[in-house]
Amino acid sequence: MAGSNIVHFQAFMVRIFPQGRSWNLYESVTMNIYGKASLAAFLAFASVSATAPVAAAASPQQASIVDVQYRPARACSPVRAVEKARWAGLRNVRVTDITPRRVVVSGRGHRGHWERMFFANVRGCPQIRR
């Protein structure tokens, strides 16, 4: 009886997929579906067993508070140097050079000629010279 069911199933598949290669495609698709289903079941089982001890260990009395402290930049950023140069009166400001010691910024001055400003490459961007 069982053998005849397989023969009928194969005959049915031959009618649906007349070419031989499509039958292989059908087999690969079904195996792919079974593989994905088994992987999903395994991941679901693994996640349940992995989260149970973690959930049991956490309690309201042991809630941890994480303090995040802001640390200002240790060096002069090019954006900060450009802002300070604009506040000082330069127009069309751009960064010309950055070295470990200084940040050089160029722009148009009050009368329209190019000027340079030099800032120390430390926190706060103090102006060295103009």
Buried (B, 14 or more C-beta within 10 A) or exposed (E): EEEEEEEEEEEEBEEEBEEEEEBEEEEEEEEEEEEEEEEEEEEEEEEEEEEEEEEEEEEEEEEEEEEEEEEEEEBBBBEBBBBBBBEBEBEEBEBBEBEEEBBBBBBBBEEEEEBBBBBBBBEEBEBBEE
